Amino acid sequence: MRQNEIMLNTQPKELTVEEIGDEHIGTSYDTPMKENAFDMDDELKMNLIEDKFKDIMEIMGLDLTDDSLSGTPKRVAKMYIKEIFSGLNPANKPKIALFENKYQYNEMLVEKNITFYSNCEHHFVPIIGKAHVAYISNGKVIGLSKINRIVNYFAKRPQVQERLTVQIANELKAVLETEDVAVIIDAEHLCVSSRGVEDINSSTVTAQFHGKFKNVDTKNELLSYINNKIK
């Protein structure tokens, strides 16, 4: 009887909307988008968001005739479309050019401490973190700044950290035409520190290791570089 009770207690249950948000659970690899997401141009989207955000502020009881608040709906609309969620639009995807690896550098290249700002898709509050990215050339290389741009392109959308990590890794594999890619992300979630459990000291670490980075020695070498333990 007790065994049956234990089995029943471990059965997966359907989560509520609140539980999904509080547990920061993602549901898909791809960012969930409507099929007609880009039928409207940016200008129309900003105008509509401005109107909707004005309604939200008024419902909250804010006085939009005040000089400090009167321009907020327009600023928020521009920020959403042109800045913090600009990574939703494929037109903003960074253009990447590959170059021949003329130096014949066949060791790992590590770009660490890439600062990014994203937003939790459950509460639309910031995720602030650093990404560490590494790859081993398969004969082609990309400019260092392009790695940062790829990280920030995928960060500039409503996200969950696991998805962000996977998206960056998969994009780099496709761009560099190699499986030898690793991505590690260490981030603070303001939906954890500023609401809910209100833990200001915790951070979340996620990682994707592909190709040669699945090898224990290669993985440890990467971690030593990230932790500044270079021998």
CYANA upper distance limits for C-alpha pairs under 8 A (distance plus 0.5 A):
  1 MET  CA      5 GLU  CA      6.77
  2 ARG  CA      6 ILE  CA      6.73
  3 GLN  CA      7 MET  CA      6.74
  4 ASN  CA      8 LEU  CA      6.62
  5 GLU  CA      9 ASN  CA      6.66
  6 ILE  CA     10 THR  CA      6.88
  7 MET  CA     11 GLN  CA      7.07
 15 LEU  CA     19 GLU  CA      6.33
 15 LEU  CA     20 ILE  CA      6.75
 16 THR  CA     20 ILE  CA      6.79
 17 VAL  CA     21 GLY  CA      6.91
 18 GLU  CA     22 ASP  CA      6.53
 19 GLU  CA     23 GLU  CA      6.33
 20 ILE  CA     24 HIS  CA      6.40
 20 ILE  CA     25 ILE  CA      5.78
 20 ILE  CA     26 GLY  CA      8.42
 20 ILE  CA    122 HIS  CA      8.45
 21 GLY  CA     25 ILE  CA      7.15
 21 GLY  CA    122 HIS  CA      5.60
 21 GLY  CA    123 HIS  CA      7.81
 22 ASP  CA    196 GLY  CA      7.73
 24 HIS  CA    122 HIS  CA      7.47
 24 HIS  CA    160 VAL  CA      7.58
 25 ILE  CA    160 VAL  CA      8.01
 26 GLY  CA    160 VAL  CA      6.58
 26 GLY  CA    162 GLU  CA      8.33
 26 GLY  CA    163 ARG  CA      7.94
 28 SER  CA     32 PRO  CA      7.70
 28 SER  CA    163 ARG  CA      8.11
 29 TYR  CA    163 ARG  CA      6.17
 29 TYR  CA    166 VAL  CA      8.03
 29 TYR  CA    167 GLN  CA      7.98
 30 ASP  CA    163 ARG  CA      8.11
 30 ASP  CA    167 GLN  CA      8.41
 31 THR  CA    158 PRO  CA      8.42
 31 THR  CA    159 GLN  CA      8.02
 33 MET  CA     37 ALA  CA      6.97
 38 PHE  CA     89 ASN  CA      8.14
 40 MET  CA     44 LEU  CA      6.75
 40 MET  CA     45 LYS  CA      6.96
 41 ASP  CA     45 LYS  CA      6.90
 42 ASP  CA     46 MET  CA      6.61
 42 ASP  CA     81 ILE  CA      7.25
 43 GLU  CA     47 ASN  CA      6.80
 44 LEU  CA     48 LEU  CA      6.72
 45 LYS  CA     49 ILE  CA      6.58
 45 LYS  CA     77 ALA  CA      8.44
 45 LYS  CA     81 ILE  CA      8.08
 46 MET  CA     50 GLU  CA      6.47
 46 MET  CA     74 LYS  CA      7.99
 46 MET  CA     77 ALA  CA      5.41
 46 MET  CA     78 LYS  CA      6.52
 46 MET  CA     81 ILE  CA      7.22
 47 ASN  CA     51 ASP  CA      6.93
 47 ASN  CA     74 LYS  CA      8.21
 47 ASN  CA     77 ALA  CA      7.81
 48 LEU  CA     52 LYS  CA      6.75
 49 ILE  CA     53 PHE  CA      6.36
 49 ILE  CA     73 PRO  CA      8.13
 49 ILE  CA     77 ALA  CA      5.83
 50 GLU  CA     54 LYS  CA      6.58
 50 GLU  CA     73 PRO  CA      5.18
 50 GLU  CA     74 LYS  CA      5.59
 50 GLU  CA     76 VAL  CA      7.66
 50 GLU  CA     77 ALA  CA      5.77
 51 ASP  CA     55 ASP  CA      6.96
 51 ASP  CA     73 PRO  CA      7.65
 52 LYS  CA     56 ILE  CA      6.94
 53 PHE  CA     57 MET  CA      6.74
 53 PHE  CA     73 PRO  CA      5.97
 53 PHE  CA     76 VAL  CA      8.28
 53 PHE  CA     77 ALA  CA      8.35
 54 LYS  CA     58 GLU  CA      6.68
 54 LYS  CA     64 LEU  CA      8.45
 54 LYS  CA     73 PRO  CA      5.92
 55 ASP  CA     59 ILE  CA      6.59
 56 ILE  CA     60 MET  CA      6.79
 57 MET  CA     61 GLY  CA      7.02
 57 MET  CA     62 LEU  CA      6.06
 57 MET  CA     64 LEU  CA      8.26
 58 GLU  CA     62 LEU  CA      5.85
 58 GLU  CA     63 ASP  CA      7.46
 58 GLU  CA     64 LEU  CA      7.80
 63 ASP  CA     69 LEU  CA      7.69
 64 LEU  CA     69 LEU  CA      5.76
 64 LEU  CA     70 SER  CA      5.21
 65 THR  CA     69 LEU  CA      7.55
 65 THR  CA     70 SER  CA      6.10
 66 ASP  CA     70 SER  CA      6.33
 67 ASP  CA     71 GLY  CA      8.06
 68 SER  CA     72 THR  CA      8.20
 71 GLY  CA     75 ARG  CA      6.77
 72 THR  CA     76 VAL  CA      6.49
 73 PRO  CA     77 ALA  CA      6.66
 74 LYS  CA     78 LYS  CA      6.76
 75 ARG  CA     79 MET  CA      6.56
 76 VAL  CA     80 TYR  CA      6.58
 77 ALA  CA     81 ILE  CA      6.88
 78 LYS  CA     82 LYS  CA      6.06
 78 LYS  CA     83 GLU  CA      7.72
 79 MET  CA     83 GLU  CA      5.37
 79 MET  CA     84 ILE  CA      6.54
 79 MET  CA     85 PHE  CA      8.22
 80 TYR  CA     84 ILE  CA      5.95
 80 TYR  CA     85 PHE  CA      5.73
 80 TYR  CA     86 SER  CA      7.68
 81 ILE  CA     85 PHE  CA      6.15
 81 ILE  CA     86 SER  CA      5.98
 82 LYS  CA     86 SER  CA      5.74
 83 GLU  CA    156 LYS  CA      7.93
 84 ILE  CA    117 TYR  CA      8.41
 84 ILE  CA    118 SER  CA      7.58
 84 ILE  CA    119 ASN  CA      8.35
 84 ILE  CA    156 LYS  CA      5.59
 84 ILE  CA    157 ARG  CA      7.12
 85 PHE  CA    156 LYS  CA      5.22
 85 PHE  CA    157 ARG  CA      4.82
 85 PHE  CA    158 PRO  CA      7.40
 86 SER  CA     92 ASN  CA      7.33
 86 SER  CA    153 TYR  CA      8.09
 86 SER  CA    156 LYS  CA      6.25
 86 SER  CA    157 ARG  CA      7.17
 87 GLY  CA     92 ASN  CA      6.86
 87 GLY  CA     93 LYS  CA      7.54
 87 GLY  CA    152 ASN  CA      8.29
 87 GLY  CA    153 TYR  CA      5.32
 87 GLY  CA    154 PHE  CA      6.22
 87 GLY  CA    155 ALA  CA      7.49
 87 GLY  CA    156 LYS  CA      5.07
 87 GLY  CA    157 ARG  CA      5.76
 88 LEU  CA    154 PHE  CA      8.44
 88 LEU  CA    156 LYS  CA      7.66
 88 LEU  CA    157 ARG  CA      6.05
 89 ASN  CA     93 LYS  CA      7.92
 92 ASN  CA    153 TYR  CA      8.04
 93 LYS  CA    150 ILE  CA      8.23
 93 LYS  CA    153 TYR  CA      6.84
 94 PRO  CA    146 LYS  CA      7.93
 94 PRO  CA    149 ARG  CA      6.95
 94 PRO  CA    150 ILE  CA      7.13
 94 PRO  CA    153 TYR  CA      7.81
 96 ILE  CA    142 ILE  CA      7.79
 96 ILE  CA    146 LYS  CA      7.26
 96 ILE  CA    175 VAL  CA      7.99
 97 ALA  CA    142 ILE  CA      6.95
 97 ALA  CA    143 GLY  CA      8.45
 98 LEU  CA    140 LYS  CA      6.50
 98 LEU  CA    141 VAL  CA      6.13
 98 LEU  CA    142 ILE  CA      5.61
 98 LEU  CA    143 GLY  CA      8.46
 98 LEU  CA    176 LEU  CA      7.96
 99 PHE  CA    140 LYS  CA      5.94
 99 PHE  CA    141 VAL  CA      5.73
 99 PHE  CA    142 ILE  CA      6.58
100 GLU  CA    139 GLY  CA      6.78
100 GLU  CA    140 LYS  CA      5.29
100 GLU  CA    141 VAL  CA      6.82
101 ASN  CA    105 TYR  CA      7.33
101 ASN  CA    137 SER  CA      7.96
101 ASN  CA    139 GLY  CA      5.86
101 ASN  CA    140 LYS  CA      5.58
101 ASN  CA    141 VAL  CA      6.32
104 GLN  CA    139 GLY  CA      8.24
105 TYR  CA    137 SER  CA      7.96
106 ASN  CA    136 ILE  CA      6.87
106 ASN  CA    137 SER  CA      6.51
106 ASN  CA    138 ASN  CA      8.48
107 GLU  CA    136 ILE  CA      6.41
107 GLU  CA    137 SER  CA      8.05
108 MET  CA    134 ALA  CA      6.94
108 MET  CA    135 TYR  CA      6.00
108 MET  CA    136 ILE  CA      5.01
108 MET  CA    137 SER  CA      7.90
109 LEU  CA    134 ALA  CA      5.90
109 LEU  CA    135 TYR  CA      6.03
109 LEU  CA    136 ILE  CA      6.76
110 VAL  CA    132 HIS  CA      7.67
110 VAL  CA    133 VAL  CA      6.25
110 VAL  CA    134 ALA  CA      4.78
110 VAL  CA    135 TYR  CA      7.33
110 VAL  CA    222 LEU  CA      8.09
110 VAL  CA    225 TYR  CA      8.26
111 GLU  CA    132 HIS  CA      6.39
111 GLU  CA    133 VAL  CA      5.72
111 GLU  CA    134 ALA  CA      6.67
111 GLU  CA    144 LEU  CA      7.96
111 GLU  CA    147 ILE  CA      8.14
112 LYS  CA    130 LYS  CA      8.31
112 LYS  CA    131 ALA  CA      6.87
112 LYS  CA    132 HIS  CA      4.61
112 LYS  CA    133 VAL  CA      6.57
112 LYS  CA    226 ILE  CA      7.00
113 ASN  CA    130 LYS  CA      5.56
113 ASN  CA    131 ALA  CA      6.12
113 ASN  CA    132 HIS  CA      6.19
114 ILE  CA    130 LYS  CA      5.56
114 ILE  CA    131 ALA  CA      5.42
114 ILE  CA    132 HIS  CA      6.88
114 ILE  CA    148 ASN  CA      6.82
114 ILE  CA    151 VAL  CA      8.36
115 THR  CA    128 ILE  CA      8.21
115 THR  CA    129 GLY  CA      6.38
115 THR  CA    130 LYS  CA      5.03
115 THR  CA    131 ALA  CA      7.06
116 PHE  CA    128 ILE  CA      6.64
116 PHE  CA    129 GLY  CA      6.10
116 PHE  CA    130 LYS  CA      6.52
116 PHE  CA    131 ALA  CA      7.90
116 PHE  CA    151 VAL  CA      7.86
116 PHE  CA    152 ASN  CA      6.52
116 PHE  CA    155 ALA  CA      7.20
117 TYR  CA    126 PRO  CA      7.24
117 TYR  CA    127 ILE  CA      6.36
117 TYR  CA    128 ILE  CA      5.32
117 TYR  CA    129 GLY  CA      7.14
117 TYR  CA    152 ASN  CA      8.11
117 TYR  CA    155 ALA  CA      6.95
117 TYR  CA    156 LYS  CA      7.64
118 SER  CA    126 PRO  CA      6.16
118 SER  CA    127 ILE  CA      5.38
118 SER  CA    128 ILE  CA      6.87
118 SER  CA    155 ALA  CA      5.34
118 SER  CA    156 LYS  CA      5.95
118 SER  CA    157 ARG  CA      7.00
118 SER  CA    158 PRO  CA      7.40
118 SER  CA    159 GLN  CA      7.36
119 ASN  CA    124 PHE  CA      5.91
119 ASN  CA    125 VAL  CA      5.74
119 ASN  CA    126 PRO  CA      4.77
119 ASN  CA    127 ILE  CA      5.63
119 ASN  CA    155 ALA  CA      8.23
119 ASN  CA    156 LYS  CA      8.00
119 ASN  CA    157 ARG  CA      7.16
119 ASN  CA    158 PRO  CA      5.58
119 ASN  CA    159 GLN  CA      6.42
120 CYS  CA    124 PHE  CA      5.55
120 CYS  CA    125 VAL  CA      6.04
120 CYS  CA    126 PRO  CA      6.61
120 CYS  CA    127 ILE  CA      6.67
120 CYS  CA    158 PRO  CA      6.08
120 CYS  CA    159 GLN  CA      5.65
120 CYS  CA    160 VAL  CA      6.49
120 CYS  CA    189 HIS  CA      7.98
120 CYS  CA    191 CYS  CA      7.79
121 GLU  CA    125 VAL  CA      8.43
121 GLU  CA    158 PRO  CA      4.84
121 GLU  CA    159 GLN  CA      5.51
121 GLU  CA    160 VAL  CA      7.01
123 HIS  CA    191 CYS  CA      7.28
124 PHE  CA    158 PRO  CA      7.44
125 VAL  CA    189 HIS  CA      8.45
125 VAL  CA    190 LEU  CA      6.62
125 VAL  CA    191 CYS  CA      6.61
126 PRO  CA    189 HIS  CA      6.95
126 PRO  CA    190 LEU  CA      6.11
126 PRO  CA    191 CYS  CA      7.96
127 ILE  CA    187 ALA  CA      7.00
127 ILE  CA    188 GLU  CA      6.21
127 ILE  CA    189 HIS  CA      5.08
127 ILE  CA    190 LEU  CA      6.63
128 ILE  CA    187 ALA  CA      5.96
128 ILE  CA    188 GLU  CA      5.80
128 ILE  CA    189 HIS  CA      7.10
128 ILE  CA    190 LEU  CA      8.47
129 GLY  CA    185 ILE  CA      7.52
129 GLY  CA    186 ASP  CA      6.07
129 GLY  CA    187 ALA  CA      4.28
129 GLY  CA    188 GLU  CA      6.48
130 LYS  CA    185 ILE  CA      6.34
130 LYS  CA    186 ASP  CA      6.03
130 LYS  CA    187 ALA  CA      6.76
131 ALA  CA    151 VAL  CA      8.04
131 ALA  CA    183 VAL  CA      7.49
131 ALA  CA    184 ILE  CA      6.24
131 ALA  CA    185 ILE  CA      4.96
131 ALA  CA    186 ASP  CA      7.04
132 HIS  CA    183 VAL  CA      6.25
132 HIS  CA    184 ILE  CA      5.59
132 HIS  CA    185 ILE  CA      6.80
132 HIS  CA    226 ILE  CA      7.83
133 VAL  CA    147 ILE  CA      8.23
133 VAL  CA    181 VAL  CA      8.10
133 VAL  CA    182 ALA  CA      6.29
133 VAL  CA    183 VAL  CA      5.15
133 VAL  CA    184 ILE  CA      7.04
134 ALA  CA    181 VAL  CA      6.24
134 ALA  CA    182 ALA  CA      5.63
134 ALA  CA    183 VAL  CA      7.05
134 ALA  CA    222 LEU  CA      8.20
135 TYR  CA    180 ASP  CA      6.02
135 TYR  CA    181 VAL  CA      4.89
135 TYR  CA    182 ALA  CA      6.84
136 ILE  CA    178 THR  CA      8.35
136 ILE  CA    180 ASP  CA      6.02
136 ILE  CA    181 VAL  CA      7.34
137 SER  CA    141 VAL  CA      6.70
137 SER  CA    176 LEU  CA      8.08
137 SER  CA    178 THR  CA      7.80
137 SER  CA    180 ASP  CA      8.23
138 ASN  CA    176 LEU  CA      7.98
138 ASN  CA    177 GLU  CA      7.56
138 ASN  CA    178 THR  CA      6.37
140 LYS  CA    176 LEU  CA      7.12
141 VAL  CA    176 LEU  CA      7.34
142 ILE  CA    146 LYS  CA      7.25
142 ILE  CA    147 ILE  CA      8.27
142 ILE  CA    176 LEU  CA      8.05
143 GLY  CA    147 ILE  CA      7.81
144 LEU  CA    148 ASN  CA      7.67
145 SER  CA    149 ARG  CA      6.83
146 LYS  CA    150 ILE  CA      6.63
147 ILE  CA    151 VAL  CA      6.87
148 ASN  CA    152 ASN  CA      6.72
149 ARG  CA    153 TYR  CA      6.43
150 ILE  CA    154 PHE  CA      7.03
150 ILE  CA    168 ILE  CA      7.30
150 ILE  CA    171 GLU  CA      8.33
151 VAL  CA    155 ALA  CA      6.66
151 VAL  CA    168 ILE  CA      6.58
152 ASN  CA    156 LYS  CA      6.48
153 TYR  CA    157 ARG  CA      8.44
154 PHE  CA    164 LEU  CA      6.91
154 PHE  CA    167 GLN  CA      7.53
154 PHE  CA    168 ILE  CA      7.32
155 ALA  CA    159 GLN  CA      7.57
155 ALA  CA    164 LEU  CA      7.11
159 GLN  CA    163 ARG  CA      7.44
159 GLN  CA    164 LEU  CA      6.99
160 VAL  CA    164 LEU  CA      6.83
161 GLN  CA    165 THR  CA      6.70
161 GLN  CA    185 ILE  CA      8.40
161 GLN  CA    206 THR  CA      7.66
162 GLU  CA    166 VAL  CA      6.88
162 GLU  CA    206 THR  CA      6.80
163 ARG  CA    167 GLN  CA      6.50
164 LEU  CA    168 ILE  CA      6.71
165 THR  CA    169 ALA  CA      6.81
165 THR  CA    183 VAL  CA      6.94
165 THR  CA    184 ILE  CA      7.61
165 THR  CA    185 ILE  CA      7.25
165 THR  CA    206 THR  CA      7.27
165 THR  CA    207 ALA  CA      7.03
165 THR  CA    208 GLN  CA      7.18
166 VAL  CA    170 ASN  CA      6.54
166 VAL  CA    208 GLN  CA      7.07
167 GLN  CA    171 GLU  CA      6.55
168 ILE  CA    172 LEU  CA      6.72
168 ILE  CA    183 VAL  CA      7.83
169 ALA  CA    173 LYS  CA      6.74
169 ALA  CA    181 VAL  CA      7.05
169 ALA  CA    182 ALA  CA      7.05
169 ALA  CA    183 VAL  CA      6.46
169 ALA  CA    208 GLN  CA      7.26
170 ASN  CA    174 ALA  CA      6.73
171 GLU  CA    175 VAL  CA      6.55
172 LEU  CA    176 LEU  CA      6.26
172 LEU  CA    177 GLU  CA      8.43
172 LEU  CA    181 VAL  CA      7.57
173 LYS  CA    177 GLU  CA      6.05
173 LYS  CA    178 THR  CA      5.74
173 LYS  CA    179 GLU  CA      6.06
173 LYS  CA    180 ASP  CA      7.90
173 LYS  CA    181 VAL  CA      6.89
174 ALA  CA    178 THR  CA      7.63
179 GLU  CA    210 HIS  CA      6.23
179 GLU  CA    211 GLY  CA      5.28
179 GLU  CA    212 LYS  CA      8.19
180 ASP  CA    210 HIS  CA      6.01
180 ASP  CA    211 GLY  CA      4.85
180 ASP  CA    212 LYS  CA      5.84
180 ASP  CA    213 PHE  CA      6.77
181 VAL  CA    209 PHE  CA      6.91
181 VAL  CA    210 HIS  CA      5.87
181 VAL  CA    211 GLY  CA      7.21
181 VAL  CA    212 LYS  CA      8.37
181 VAL  CA    213 PHE  CA      7.29
182 ALA  CA    207 ALA  CA      7.92
182 ALA  CA    208 GLN  CA      6.06
182 ALA  CA    209 PHE  CA      5.06
182 ALA  CA    210 HIS  CA      6.56
182 ALA  CA    213 PHE  CA      6.93
183 VAL  CA    207 ALA  CA      6.04
183 VAL  CA    208 GLN  CA      5.71
183 VAL  CA    209 PHE  CA      7.19
184 ILE  CA    205 VAL  CA      7.61
184 ILE  CA    206 THR  CA      6.27
184 ILE  CA    207 ALA  CA      4.79
184 ILE  CA    208 GLN  CA      7.03
185 ILE  CA    204 THR  CA      8.34
185 ILE  CA    205 VAL  CA      5.98
185 ILE  CA    206 THR  CA      5.80
185 ILE  CA    207 ALA  CA      6.82
186 ASP  CA    203 SER  CA      7.09
186 ASP  CA    204 THR  CA      6.07
186 ASP  CA    205 VAL  CA      4.92
186 ASP  CA    206 THR  CA      7.24
187 ALA  CA    203 SER  CA      5.92
187 ALA  CA    204 THR  CA      5.82
187 ALA  CA    205 VAL  CA      7.07
188 GLU  CA    193 SER  CA      8.41
188 GLU  CA    202 SER  CA      7.46
188 GLU  CA    203 SER  CA      5.18
188 GLU  CA    204 THR  CA      6.87
189 HIS  CA    193 SER  CA      6.99
189 HIS  CA    203 SER  CA      7.57
189 HIS  CA    204 THR  CA      8.27
190 LEU  CA    194 SER  CA      5.73
190 LEU  CA    195 ARG  CA      7.80
191 CYS  CA    195 ARG  CA      5.94
191 CYS  CA    196 GLY  CA      7.39
191 CYS  CA    198 GLU  CA      8.47
192 VAL  CA    196 GLY  CA      6.51
192 VAL  CA    197 VAL  CA      6.41
192 VAL  CA    198 GLU  CA      6.01
192 VAL  CA    199 ASP  CA      6.48
192 VAL  CA    200 ILE  CA      8.00
193 SER  CA    197 VAL  CA      7.44
193 SER  CA    198 GLU  CA      4.69
193 SER  CA    199 ASP  CA      5.03
193 SER  CA    200 ILE  CA      4.99
193 SER  CA    201 ASN  CA      8.17
193 SER  CA    202 SER  CA      8.42
194 SER  CA    198 GLU  CA      5.70
194 SER  CA    199 ASP  CA      8.07
194 SER  CA    200 ILE  CA      7.95
209 PHE  CA    213 PHE  CA      5.82
209 PHE  CA    214 LYS  CA      6.09
209 PHE  CA    219 LYS  CA      8.45
210 HIS  CA    214 LYS  CA      6.25
211 GLY  CA    215 ASN  CA      8.48
212 LYS  CA    218 THR  CA      7.28
213 PHE  CA    218 THR  CA      5.93
213 PHE  CA    219 LYS  CA      5.65
214 LYS  CA    218 THR  CA      7.81
214 LYS  CA    219 LYS  CA      6.94
215 ASN  CA    219 LYS  CA      6.55
216 VAL  CA    220 ASN  CA      6.56
217 ASP  CA    221 GLU  CA      6.64
218 THR  CA    222 LEU  CA      6.81
219 LYS  CA    223 LEU  CA      6.80
220 ASN  CA    224 SER  CA      6.61
221 GLU  CA    225 TYR  CA      6.95
222 LEU  CA    226 ILE  CA      6.86
223 LEU  CA    227 ASN  CA      6.59
224 SER  CA    228 ASN  CA      6.47
224 SER  CA    229 LYS  CA      5.25
224 SER  CA    230 ILE  CA      6.53
225 TYR  CA    229 LYS  CA      6.32
225 TYR  CA    230 ILE  CA      6.10
